[in-house]
Amino acid sequence: MENLLEVAQTKYVKTKEGVTNFSKDFKTFLLECYIHLTPASYGYQIQNRVLKSLKKIEVKSSKKNCADFSIGNWKLLLCNQYLAQVMKFYEHNKYFMDDRTISPFRNVLLDILNKLHDKYFLNGEVKVSYLNKKGIYTLRNLRPYQNYSHYLIVFIDCEDSFNYKMSLVSKDIISDTLHLSDMHGVKDVNIDVTNKHLGGVVKKNSYEEYIIFNKYNLLKSNDFESIDDAIDLLLKPFEDEISKLTLEDISEICPNFNEIFDRVTRR
């Protein structure tokens, strides 16, 4: 009885507070999420763990209609000679200047980075599913109308000792491969709704699973380093595009850039 009470109390606390020990290996973390969290909350916890493990992304804010992460971090700005000058000035001076003086540089750089991510659709969403008792994985709240290009999908096979596999796959592949349906009622109810939340299922060992995790998976192996490597390959053509942006191009993206750039080059 005492052991059962201890288990129940531990589950209550962890379900309420979440599983926050990110230092555990990922497999252990997934087991704890399955034991202690509800299906409504484990997705967010696992998403956080995955994103905190990656080096080549920027985590997006949780505001409505926003992707989970941006593909490529601040270093993306160093591809362009003009952006690089301002970026290096900011990095060199951010600890020596007062916040009121340095914040305009930070704000302009952040604005440009966000707009570049949106311009080239360099954003992604994390989707997580444990295999259910019918042998099916479920993908929920797919929002094709949002400005992102890829899904980072994590499937955990409860029948196979809770081993997991990951895929970085184009949003278009998911839309073309799965039969997606409206999550908030039948299609007739949502006929006038533009921004629909869609859902789909993937049966274990199905053709759809092969398409997502084999044929079109950008990851070479099942680890976080492979995700960073895949992001490097995804970014290469866009880095070339960004390197060619002129001062006029950048000013169109962010009208305040000229003033900031002049302050840097005058010094």
N, C-alpha and C positions, 0 to 999 in steps of 0.2 A: 504493500500500500504506500509506504513512504517513498519507494523508488518511483512508483507511478506518479505520485504527487510532485516529486522533484522534476520529472520529465515534463509534466503538464505545466508547471510553473515556468520552466525554462522555455518551453514552446510559446507560452503567453508573452513573456518578456521579449523574445526575439521576433515574434510575429508583430508585436507592437512597435519595437524600435528598429527592426530590420537587421540584416546580417552585414556588419560593417567592417569585419576584420579582413581587409584586402590583402594582408600579408600571406594568407593561406594559399596553397596551390589551388589552381582553378577548379580542378575536379572536386576537391574537398569543399570548396565554396559552393559549387553547384549542388552537392549533396545537402549542405546545410540549408540552402535556399529552399530545396524541395521539402525538407522536413519541417522547417520552421515558418515558412512564409506561405501566404495564400497565392493562388494564381494571379490575382489582381495586383500583387505587389512584387513578385519575384522578377518580373520582366525589367522593372526599373532598376532593381538592385544589380542584376546581372549586367544590364546595359552600362551602369556606372563602373562596374568592375572592369569590363572590357575596355571602355574608353580610357580609364585611368592607366591601362597597361600599354597603350599605344603612344608612340613618340611623334608620329607624322600627321597628327590631326589636331584640330581645335574643337573642344566641346562647345556646342551651341547652348544658348540659354533655353530655358524650358517654356518660353512664350508660345502662344498659340500659333499654329501653322508654321512651325520652324523645324528644320531637320535636327537630328540628334548631334551630328558632328560635321565639321568641314574637312574636306580632303586636302591636306596641306596646311602647314602652320605659318607662323610669321616669316620663316625663311623663304617663303614663296616670293616675298617682296624683294629679296636680294638678287633676284634674276634680272631686275631692271636697274640700269645705272642711276636713274634719277631717284627712284624709290629707295635704292640701296644707300644713297648719300644721306637721305633723311633718316632712314632706319638706323644707320651707324651712328649718326649724331644723337639720336634718341637713346640708344643703348649705352653710349658713352657718358651721357649727361643725366640720365634719369635718377641717379642716386645723389647727384650734387646740386641740381637745381630744385627750387621749391616747386610744389605741385602746380601752382597757378601758372608758372612759367613753362613747365615741361608738358602739362596736360594737353595743350593744343596740338603738339606733335603726336602724342599718343592717340588722341581722338581722330586725327586725320588719317594716320596709318591704319587704325582699326576700321575706319569707314571704308577706306580703299580695299583693305583685305576682304571685308565682308562683301563688298560690291563685286570684287573679282571672283569670289566663290560663287556668287549668284549669277554673274555674267556667263561663266563657263559651267554652271551646274555642278560645281565641285562640292557637293554636299551629300550626306548619306544618313541612313536610318538603321538602327539596330533592331532586329527582331529575334525573339527567343521563344522556343517551344520545347516542352518535355513531351515525349511520346505518350499518348494516352492508351487506355486499355484496349482500344479498338485498333491499335497499330497506326495511329494517325497523328501527324504534327499539324498544328494550326497556326496560321499567320493571320494576325488581327490588325485592325486599324492601319491598313495600307492606304496611303493618301497620294495617288499618282499626280494630283494637281499641284503638289508642293514642288518647290524648286530644288530637287535633289536628283542624283543620277544612279546611286547604288544602294543596295541593301547589304548590310553585314548580318548574316543569318547564323544563329547558333541553335542546333538541334541536339537534344540530349536523349539518348536511347535508354529508356528505363528498363528495357528487356535485356540489354547488353551491359550490365553492371554500371549503368549511368555514364557510359562513355559518351563523349561529345564530339561533334564535328562542326567546322565553321566554313562558311562560303562568303566571299565577296563577289556579288553578282549584280549585273545591270538591272535597273528597275524595269526596263523594257522586256528583259528575259522573263521576269516574274509575270508581267502582264500578259505576255504572249503564251506562256507555258501553263499557267494555272487558270482554272475557271473561277474568276473572282465575282463575288456577289455583295450586294449592299448589306451592311451590318445593322442598319437601323430600320429594318422592315423590308417589305417586298419592293420591287422596282417601281410599281405603280405609285406607291406612297412617296417615293423619292424622285419622281420624274422631273420635278422642278428644282431639285437640289443640285447645285453645280459641284460643290466640294464634298463629294461622297467619301465616306469611310468604307473601305472594302475589306473583305476577308476571303481567305482561301485555305484549302487543306492539301497536305502532301502525305500520301500513304507510304509507309516504310517499304523500301526496296522497289519502289515504283519507277516508272520512266521519268516522272516529274522530278523525283529525288535525284536520279542520275543526271538530268539536265542541269539542276541547280548546283549539285556538289561535285560533279565530275566534268561534264562537257564545257560548261561556261563559268566554272569557278576560277577566279583569278588567283587564288591562293595555291602555292606550290606544296605547302605542308600545313598541318593542323596546329599552328602555334601563332603567337602574337607577332613574332619577328617576321613571319611570312606575310602578315597583313601590312606591316610597314614596307616590306619589299614591293608588294603589289601596288601600294600607294605611290611609291617612287615611279613605277612604270606608268601608272595612270597620269601622273603629273607632268611627265616629260614633254608631251606636245604643248601643254598649256604653259609650261615654263618658257618654251621657245616663243610662244605668242606674247607672253608678258614682257619678255626681254626686248621685244620690238616696239613696245609702246613709247610714243613720243611724249614730250611735255604737254602738248596740246591734247593728246589722247587721255592722259592722266587727269588733266584739268577738266575734261568732259565728265570723267568718272566722279571726280571730287573737285568742285570749284575752288575750295579753300587750299588746294595743294600749292598753287603758285606762290601764295604769300608765305607759306611754311618753307618752301624750297628756297625762296629768296633770302629768308632769314638764315638758312643754313649756309648758303653759298657766299653770303656777304661776310661771314665770320672769318 
